[in-house]
Amino acid sequence: MRNISDVMTEDVYLVTPEQTIAEAALLMREKDVGSVAVHADDKLVGMLTDRDLAIRAVADGLDSGTRVRDVMTEGVKYCFDDQEVDDVASNMADLEIRRLPVVNRNKRLVGFISLSNVADAEETDSTRVLLRSVACPH
């Protein structure tokens, strides 16, 4: 069985709650990612996704100077880098989410795990469960 550390994406991009959504969007475009972690005082305090920007900012008519804290998702779920892929995929399926931050046992952000990472890991059962929960309409 493989651990999350074997299949996760190690690229981590960070913004602060005080940065503007324009700055965050530019970083997301530059790095070609759909989400960034939001940190304050060396702690993960939220996530900002392209969906957050579309639904909570653009759809509500907020301007580009709006602070990340006003549109980010708080109460972030995460997994540990030494957990098994099957266990994390099952948890993601239960939560109906496509990506999770990965932290080490010191709770330092070390990467991200996504639906595509699980699929690329060729963990067939995990991929099937996760796809049924988050990628297929209910």
Z-matrix of the N, CA and C atoms (Angstrom, degrees):
N
C 1 1.457
C 2 1.528 1 109.13
N 3 1.316 2 115.22 1 140.57
C 4 1.466 3 120.48 2 -177.20
C 5 1.520 4 110.80 3 -96.89
N 6 1.328 5 114.87 4 148.32
C 7 1.459 6 121.71 5 175.61
C 8 1.529 7 110.00 6 -90.83
N 9 1.311 8 114.68 7 159.89
C 10 1.462 9 120.87 8 177.86
C 11 1.524 10 111.07 9 -57.00
N 12 1.322 11 117.73 10 -37.79
C 13 1.471 12 120.39 11 -179.50
C 14 1.520 13 112.28 12 -59.82
N 15 1.339 14 117.19 13 -22.99
C 16 1.465 15 121.48 14 179.40
C 17 1.529 16 112.87 15 -76.70
N 18 1.322 17 117.41 16 -22.61
C 19 1.468 18 120.01 17 -171.74
C 20 1.527 19 114.34 18 -125.20
N 21 1.318 20 117.76 19 -7.70
C 22 1.469 21 121.04 20 -175.60
C 23 1.524 22 111.45 21 -71.96
N 24 1.304 23 114.91 22 161.70
C 25 1.461 24 122.61 23 171.38
C 26 1.519 25 106.86 24 -88.71
N 27 1.319 26 116.78 25 125.48
C 28 1.460 27 120.34 26 -177.23
C 29 1.523 28 113.20 27 -86.84
N 30 1.320 29 116.99 28 -10.81
C 31 1.463 30 120.11 29 178.66
C 32 1.522 31 109.33 30 -70.85
N 33 1.320 32 115.93 31 120.12
C 34 1.454 33 122.11 32 -179.62
C 35 1.525 34 108.05 33 -124.00
N 36 1.311 35 115.89 34 124.54
C 37 1.453 36 121.26 35 178.71
C 38 1.518 37 108.39 36 -116.34
N 39 1.330 38 114.84 37 132.32
C 40 1.459 39 121.12 38 -171.80
C 41 1.516 40 112.22 39 -121.00
N 42 1.325 41 114.66 40 146.44
C 43 1.458 42 122.58 41 169.03
C 44 1.524 43 106.74 42 -133.71
N 45 1.320 44 115.55 43 165.70
C 46 1.462 45 120.14 44 176.20
C 47 1.524 46 109.11 45 -105.53
N 48 1.334 47 116.96 46 160.74
C 49 1.470 48 119.51 47 178.11
C 50 1.518 49 112.95 48 -61.49
N 51 1.327 50 116.97 49 -23.66
C 52 1.465 51 121.31 50 -176.99
C 53 1.525 52 113.79 51 -84.85
N 54 1.312 53 117.46 52 -15.18
C 55 1.456 54 119.41 53 178.40
C 56 1.528 55 109.42 54 -68.58
N 57 1.318 56 115.34 55 161.35
C 58 1.464 57 119.27 56 178.83
C 59 1.527 58 110.02 57 -85.14
N 60 1.327 59 114.42 58 159.08
C 61 1.462 60 118.07 59 177.88
C 62 1.534 61 110.20 60 -67.22
N 63 1.327 62 117.34 61 -26.97
C 64 1.471 63 120.00 62 176.05
C 65 1.525 64 110.24 63 -64.39
N 66 1.328 65 117.13 64 -43.66
C 67 1.466 66 120.29 65 178.05
C 68 1.525 67 110.60 66 -62.71
N 69 1.326 68 116.53 67 -42.78
C 70 1.466 69 120.61 68 179.58
C 71 1.529 70 110.57 69 -64.55
N 72 1.329 71 117.21 70 -43.27
C 73 1.464 72 121.07 71 -179.76
C 74 1.523 73 111.37 72 -63.96
N 75 1.325 74 116.83 73 -38.68
C 76 1.469 75 120.20 74 177.39
C 77 1.528 76 111.15 75 -63.58
N 78 1.330 77 116.81 76 -41.61
C 79 1.460 78 120.82 77 177.10
C 80 1.528 79 110.28 78 -62.75
N 81 1.326 80 116.34 79 -44.16
C 82 1.464 81 120.72 80 179.67
C 83 1.530 82 110.61 81 -61.42
N 84 1.331 83 116.84 82 -41.21
C 85 1.467 84 120.39 83 178.13
C 86 1.522 85 110.92 84 -66.35
N 87 1.336 86 116.11 85 -46.05
C 88 1.464 87 121.30 86 -178.52
C 89 1.522 88 111.68 87 -60.23
N 90 1.332 89 116.28 88 -40.86
C 91 1.469 90 120.99 89 -177.26
C 92 1.521 91 112.96 90 -92.13
N 93 1.331 92 116.54 91 -4.72
C 94 1.462 93 122.86 92 179.67
C 95 1.537 94 111.26 93 56.28
N 96 1.352 95 114.40 94 51.92
C 97 1.466 96 120.69 95 178.96
C 98 1.525 97 109.85 96 -125.83
N 99 1.319 98 116.11 97 156.80
C 100 1.456 99 121.68 98 -179.37
C 101 1.508 100 114.06 99 -97.35
N 102 1.342 101 116.34 100 -2.59
C 103 1.458 102 119.06 101 178.69
C 104 1.519 103 110.35 102 -157.26
N 105 1.323 104 114.14 103 154.75
C 106 1.460 105 121.62 104 174.31
C 107 1.524 106 108.07 105 -134.07
N 108 1.307 107 115.29 106 151.66
C 109 1.458 108 120.62 107 177.29
C 110 1.525 109 108.87 108 -84.03
N 111 1.326 110 115.30 109 144.71
C 112 1.455 111 120.92 110 177.36
C 113 1.525 112 107.25 111 -107.84
N 114 1.327 113 116.18 112 124.72
C 115 1.465 114 119.70 113 -177.03
C 116 1.528 115 110.59 114 -126.71
N 117 1.316 116 113.84 115 149.61
C 118 1.464 117 121.70 116 174.61
C 119 1.517 118 107.24 117 -147.78
N 120 1.311 119 116.42 118 134.38
C 121 1.465 120 121.34 119 -179.92
C 122 1.520 121 111.93 120 51.37
N 123 1.337 122 115.37 121 43.73
C 124 1.460 123 122.54 122 177.67
C 125 1.528 124 113.44 123 62.38
N 126 1.336 125 117.32 124 24.65
C 127 1.463 126 121.48 125 178.00
C 128 1.511 127 109.87 126 -126.40
N 129 1.326 128 115.78 127 145.66
C 130 1.451 129 121.99 128 174.58
C 131 1.523 130 107.69 129 -76.20
N 132 1.331 131 116.73 130 115.85
C 133 1.470 132 120.13 131 -176.32
C 134 1.524 133 112.57 132 -113.55
N 135 1.326 134 116.71 133 -7.10
C 136 1.456 135 118.97 134 179.26
C 137 1.508 136 111.58 135 176.47
N 138 1.314 137 113.94 136 -179.69
C 139 1.458 138 122.16 137 175.10
C 140 1.520 139 107.49 138 -131.23
N 141 1.302 140 115.74 139 149.22
C 142 1.448 141 121.41 140 174.19
C 143 1.519 142 106.65 141 -124.80
N 144 1.323 143 115.89 142 120.90
C 145 1.455 144 120.94 143 -178.45
C 146 1.521 145 110.57 144 -113.96
N 147 1.319 146 114.82 145 164.66
C 148 1.459 147 118.86 146 175.13
C 149 1.524 148 110.23 147 -60.38
N 150 1.315 149 116.74 148 -31.94
C 151 1.472 150 120.57 149 176.87
C 152 1.532 151 110.77 150 -66.79
N 153 1.333 152 117.87 151 -41.45
C 154 1.472 153 120.79 152 175.59
C 155 1.521 154 110.30 153 -56.80
N 156 1.326 155 115.88 154 -44.31
C 157 1.461 156 119.75 155 -179.38
C 158 1.529 157 111.31 156 -63.78
N 159 1.322 158 116.64 157 -41.47
C 160 1.470 159 120.03 158 -179.04
C 161 1.524 160 112.30 159 -71.08
N 162 1.326 161 116.69 160 -47.71
C 163 1.470 162 121.06 161 -173.12
C 164 1.524 163 113.46 162 -81.63
N 165 1.322 164 116.70 163 -42.01
C 166 1.466 165 119.98 164 -175.09
C 167 1.520 166 114.32 165 -94.42
N 168 1.306 167 117.22 166 -17.13
C 169 1.472 168 119.00 167 -178.36
C 170 1.526 169 111.20 168 -111.98
N 171 1.314 170 116.44 169 -66.53
C 172 1.466 171 120.21 170 -175.92
C 173 1.525 172 111.37 171 -61.64
N 174 1.324 173 117.68 172 -49.21
C 175 1.471 174 121.01 173 -177.19
C 176 1.523 175 112.18 174 -63.15
N 177 1.323 176 116.50 175 -27.78
C 178 1.465 177 120.28 176 178.83
C 179 1.526 178 112.70 177 -93.28
N 180 1.322 179 117.02 178 3.32
C 181 1.460 180 121.02 179 176.21
C 182 1.512 181 114.67 180 73.48
N 183 1.332 182 117.64 181 23.41
C 184 1.464 183 120.03 182 178.97
C 185 1.526 184 110.26 183 -74.55
N 186 1.325 185 116.24 184 148.54
C 187 1.460 186 118.68 185 -178.79
C 188 1.520 187 111.23 186 -86.54
N 189 1.319 188 115.30 187 168.55
C 190 1.462 189 121.42 188 -174.48
C 191 1.524 190 113.51 189 -67.24
N 192 1.330 191 117.29 190 -13.75
C 193 1.459 192 121.37 191 177.62
C 194 1.518 193 113.48 192 -86.33
N 195 1.326 194 116.79 193 0.16
C 196 1.466 195 121.23 194 177.98
C 197 1.524 196 109.29 195 -60.25
N 198 1.316 197 116.56 196 140.39
C 199 1.468 198 121.45 197 -179.70
C 200 1.526 199 110.92 198 -76.13
N 201 1.311 200 115.67 199 145.90
C 202 1.461 201 122.64 200 178.47
C 203 1.528 202 110.42 201 -52.90
N 204 1.326 203 117.32 202 -40.99
C 205 1.467 204 121.41 203 -177.06
C 206 1.532 205 112.97 204 -56.50
N 207 1.350 206 116.27 205 -25.85
C 208 1.460 207 120.57 206 -177.00
C 209 1.525 208 113.82 207 -79.51
N 210 1.326 209 117.80 208 -14.49
C 211 1.468 210 119.62 209 -177.78
C 212 1.529 211 114.03 210 -130.18
N 213 1.328 212 117.55 211 -5.94
C 214 1.468 213 120.32 212 -177.19
C 215 1.522 214 111.01 213 -70.57
N 216 1.321 215 114.87 214 162.40
C 217 1.458 216 122.22 215 174.18
C 218 1.524 217 107.89 216 -92.81
N 219 1.325 218 115.49 217 124.05
C 220 1.467 219 120.20 218 178.14
C 221 1.524 220 109.27 219 -97.62
N 222 1.323 221 116.19 220 178.69
C 223 1.465 222 120.26 221 178.43
C 224 1.514 223 111.69 222 62.57
N 225 1.307 224 116.07 223 48.56
C 226 1.451 225 122.44 224 -174.05
C 227 1.523 226 111.82 225 -70.37
N 228 1.309 227 115.30 226 132.01
C 229 1.463 228 122.29 227 171.45
C 230 1.521 229 107.15 228 -83.59
N 231 1.320 230 116.96 229 152.81
C 232 1.456 231 120.56 230 179.04
C 233 1.514 232 109.03 231 -150.91
N 234 1.316 233 116.24 232 171.41
C 235 1.464 234 121.08 233 174.42
C 236 1.522 235 107.51 234 -132.43
N 237 1.322 236 115.43 235 169.32
C 238 1.457 237 121.26 236 179.03
C 239 1.523 238 110.42 237 -98.96
N 240 1.313 239 116.03 238 148.65
C 241 1.458 240 120.92 239 -176.36
C 242 1.522 241 113.84 240 -67.08
N 243 1.338 242 117.68 241 -18.36
C 244 1.458 243 119.43 242 -179.33
C 245 1.540 244 113.08 243 -98.46
N 246 1.327 245 117.10 244 7.60
C 247 1.464 246 120.08 245 176.46
C 248 1.528 247 109.65 246 -78.47
N 249 1.325 248 115.69 247 155.31
C 250 1.457 249 120.37 248 178.68
C 251 1.526 250 110.85 249 -77.78
N 252 1.320 251 115.50 250 145.15
C 253 1.457 252 121.99 251 -178.44
C 254 1.526 253 111.04 252 -55.32
N 255 1.321 254 117.87 253 -44.89
C 256 1.470 255 120.63 254 -178.77
C 257 1.523 256 111.67 255 -58.42
N 258 1.323 257 116.83 256 -43.62
C 259 1.466 258 120.66 257 -178.86
C 260 1.527 259 111.36 258 -64.77
N 261 1.318 260 116.67 259 -43.83
C 262 1.461 261 120.58 260 -179.19
C 263 1.529 262 110.36 261 -68.66
N 264 1.326 263 117.36 262 -41.73
C 265 1.469 264 120.83 263 178.73
C 266 1.522 265 110.32 264 -61.22
N 267 1.310 266 117.04 265 -40.37
C 268 1.463 267 121.23 266 177.85
C 269 1.526 268 110.67 267 -63.75
N 270 1.319 269 116.99 268 -42.06
C 271 1.464 270 122.06 269 177.95
C 272 1.531 271 110.97 270 -64.80
N 273 1.321 272 116.68 271 -42.81
C 274 1.463 273 120.59 272 178.00
C 275 1.531 274 109.91 273 -62.10
N 276 1.314 275 116.54 274 -39.90
C 277 1.465 276 120.79 275 178.88
C 278 1.524 277 110.13 276 -63.83
N 279 1.331 278 116.64 277 -44.51
C 280 1.474 279 120.49 278 179.01
C 281 1.527 280 110.97 279 -60.96
N 282 1.335 281 116.40 280 -39.24
C 283 1.463 282 121.84 281 -178.87
C 284 1.534 283 112.57 282 -83.04
N 285 1.338 284 115.87 283 -10.75
C 286 1.465 285 122.94 284 -177.47
C 287 1.525 286 111.89 285 56.36
N 288 1.338 287 114.67 286 49.45
C 289 1.460 288 119.77 287 177.49
C 290 1.522 289 110.32 288 -124.11
N 291 1.319 290 115.48 289 152.01
C 292 1.460 291 122.53 290 -174.70
C 293 1.519 292 114.49 291 -95.87
N 294 1.331 293 117.18 292 -17.88
C 295 1.463 294 119.43 293 -179.10
C 296 1.517 295 110.18 294 -150.60
N 297 1.319 296 115.03 295 151.34
C 298 1.466 297 121.79 296 179.59
C 299 1.522 298 109.50 297 -138.33
N 300 1.328 299 116.78 298 140.92
C 301 1.466 300 118.48 299 168.69
C 302 1.531 301 109.01 300 -67.34
N 303 1.304 302 115.77 301 148.55
C 304 1.464 303 122.02 302 178.15
C 305 1.525 304 107.56 303 -115.20
N 306 1.328 305 116.16 304 128.32
C 307 1.458 306 121.34 305 178.17
C 308 1.529 307 109.35 306 -120.77
N 309 1.336 308 115.08 307 156.53
C 310 1.459 309 118.25 308 173.22
C 311 1.535 310 108.42 309 -86.63
N 312 1.289 311 117.17 310 -179.29
C 313 1.476 312 119.88 311 -175.91
C 314 1.527 313 112.56 312 -68.95
N 315 1.338 314 117.49 313 -11.44
C 316 1.469 315 121.25 314 172.62
C 317 1.527 316 110.85 315 -90.85
N 318 1.325 317 115.47 316 6.41
C 319 1.470 318 124.72 317 -179.93
C 320 1.524 319 113.06 318 63.02
N 321 1.321 320 115.53 319 31.98
C 322 1.458 321 121.97 320 172.76
C 323 1.523 322 107.78 321 -92.43
N 324 1.319 323 116.97 322 133.38
C 325 1.453 324 121.91 323 179.00
C 326 1.523 325 109.34 324 -67.15
N 327 1.345 326 116.11 325 124.51
C 328 1.463 327 120.44 326 -177.37
C 329 1.525 328 113.00 327 -123.36
N 330 1.332 329 117.51 328 -7.22
C 331 1.454 330 119.16 329 179.96
C 332 1.511 331 112.43 330 170.80
N 333 1.329 332 114.42 331 -168.17
C 334 1.458 333 122.15 332 176.73
C 335 1.513 334 109.23 333 -136.17
N 336 1.301 335 116.30 334 148.00
C 337 1.458 336 121.92 335 172.79
C 338 1.521 337 106.63 336 -119.26
N 339 1.321 338 115.84 337 135.04
C 340 1.457 339 120.19 338 -178.83
C 341 1.524 340 109.85 339 -132.71
N 342 1.297 341 113.74 340 170.39
C 343 1.455 342 121.28 341 176.35
C 344 1.523 343 110.45 342 -51.86
N 345 1.326 344 117.04 343 -43.86
C 346 1.467 345 119.74 344 -178.60
C 347 1.528 346 111.95 345 -67.12
N 348 1.343 347 118.49 346 -33.38
C 349 1.470 348 120.27 347 176.49
C 350 1.522 349 110.76 348 -63.76
N 351 1.326 350 115.72 349 -41.56
C 352 1.472 351 120.21 350 179.97
C 353 1.524 352 109.27 351 -65.25
N 354 1.326 353 116.86 352 -43.53
C 355 1.465 354 120.55 353 179.02
C 356 1.524 355 110.70 354 -62.96
N 357 1.334 356 117.09 355 -43.47
C 358 1.464 357 121.08 356 179.77
C 359 1.522 358 112.26 357 -65.37
N 360 1.329 359 116.85 358 -24.88
C 361 1.464 360 121.35 359 -179.19
C 362 1.523 361 111.84 360 -74.10
N 363 1.328 362 115.61 361 -9.11
C 364 1.468 363 122.11 362 179.85
C 365 1.522 364 112.16 363 58.79
N 366 1.308 365 115.43 364 35.31
C 367 1.458 366 122.24 365 172.14
C 368 1.535 367 105.42 366 -90.04
N 369 1.311 368 116.89 367 85.21
C 370 1.458 369 123.07 368 -168.59
C 371 1.520 370 113.70 369 -54.89
N 372 1.312 371 118.35 370 -49.35
C 373 1.465 372 120.68 371 -178.67
C 374 1.524 373 110.78 372 -64.66
N 375 1.320 374 116.97 373 -42.86
C 376 1.468 375 121.18 374 179.52
C 377 1.522 376 110.49 375 -61.99
N 378 1.315 377 115.80 376 -43.90
C 379 1.460 378 120.13 377 -179.65
C 380 1.520 379 110.65 378 -62.78
N 381 1.315 380 116.89 379 -44.77
C 382 1.461 381 121.05 380 -179.33
C 383 1.530 382 111.07 381 -60.30
N 384 1.323 383 116.99 382 -46.41
C 385 1.468 384 121.42 383 -179.90
C 386 1.525 385 110.37 384 -62.74
N 387 1.309 386 116.54 385 -46.57
C 388 1.451 387 120.63 386 -177.93
C 389 1.530 388 112.03 387 -66.02
N 390 1.317 389 116.56 388 -43.19
C 391 1.470 390 119.35 389 177.74
C 392 1.515 391 112.33 390 -60.74
N 393 1.307 392 116.81 391 -43.03
C 394 1.465 393 119.75 392 179.98
C 395 1.514 394 112.20 393 -61.99
N 396 1.315 395 117.22 394 -32.81
C 397 1.459 396 120.65 395 -175.74
C 398 1.513 397 114.10 396 -85.25
N 399 1.332 398 117.58 397 -38.73
C 400 1.464 399 118.07 398 -172.45
C 401 1.522 400 115.08 399 -113.91
N 402 1.313 401 117.77 400 -19.45
C 403 1.455 402 118.68 401 -175.92
C 404 1.524 403 113.98 402 -105.52
N 405 1.306 404 117.05 403 -13.84
C 406 1.458 405 121.02 404 -179.05
C 407 1.522 406 109.87 405 -107.08
N 408 1.330 407 117.24 406 142.40
C 409 1.469 408 118.96 407 177.32
C 410 1.523 409 110.60 408 -65.27
N 411 1.317 410 115.17 409 146.08
C 412 1.478 411 120.30 410 -178.99
C 413 1.498 412 111.41 411 -87.37
